[in-house]
């Protein structure tokens, strides 16, 4: 996975849209890269992780993960199966933080994106 993925992701994020749609487009984009067989985004829920949008065929033996944080709080994880540079995976996770937070249950508490 190369930095070209980051440029394509920036284009998706610039278009805006519903967070769920952006996250689904993101995992599809990642799997469209020939080095990635599967991508998923997990949300923090009641202290655990709940898998959200996914694309591709899982291969857990080759999984890389990156924490997704919003304002210093873990809100999810990005999971990628295949060959991916750790720095690029983390850069994708960082860019998704606000969209993952919106999909995260704030239990009625106000938050400021």
N, C-alpha and C positions, 0 to 999 in steps of 0.2 A: 504494500500500500504506500503510495507516494503522497507528496504534498499537493499533487493535482486534486486529490480527494478533498483537501481543505478548501481549495478554490471553488470546487463544485458545491461543497457544503455552504460556503459563504453566500453563494448565489441562492441556494434554497432558503437560507435564513433571511436574506435581504428581501425576498418575495413575501415573507410573512406568512400569515395563514393560521389556521387552528393548530395548537401545539401537537395534538395527536397526529395530524396530517404531516407536520414537519418531521416528527419522529419516525413515522412510517417511511417517508421519503428518504430520510437519512439512512435507515438500515438497508433500504433497497439500493441506495447509492453505494454503500460500503460493499454489498455483495456483488454489485456490478463490476467491482474491481476484481480482476482475475486471481489475485492472491488471497481473497477472502471467500470462505465457503459459507459462513453464517455470521450474522450480527444480531445482537439483541440488546435491549435496554431494560434494566430492572429498576423498579422504584422501591425506595425505602417505605415500608409499611409496618407499623407496630413493631419496630426493632428488627425486622427481617427484610428480605428482598423478595419482591414479587415481579416476575417477568412480565414485561409489557410487549411492545412491538418487536417482532423478529422478522428475519428474511433469510432464506437459504437453508442449507442442510447442516445440522450441528456436527462438530468434530471436536469434542471436549478435550481430546489429547493435545490439541494445538490451540488452546484458548489463551487469550490475553485479555486482561480486564483493566479498567481504569475507573477510579472513583469520580463521581460527578458531585461537585459541591456547589452550593449556592450560599454566598456570604458566610463561608466557613462551616456550613452544616452539610453533612452528606445527605443528598436527596436521591441518589441512585448510583448505578454502575453501568458502564458500557462494556459489553462482552463481545469479543471478536474471535472467531475461529479462522485460522489460516496464518499467513505470514504477514505480519504488520510491525512496523517500527513503533517501539514503545512511545516515543515522543509524539508521533502523529496520532496514535490512539488517544493519548492524554489531551492533545490539542482538540480533537473531536469532542471528547468528553467535556472539556472546558466550554466550548462553544454551545453545547446543548443545555447547560445548567438552567437557564431561565425557562426553557421549554419543559424540562423534566420536572421542575418545581411546580409548574402549573398542573401537571398530571398527578402530582403528589397530593395526598389528602392533608390539608392544613387544619382539619378538624374545626373549621369555622373561625380560626384565628386570622386576623388581618396580616397581610404581608406586603412588602413593597418591593416590586421587581427591580 
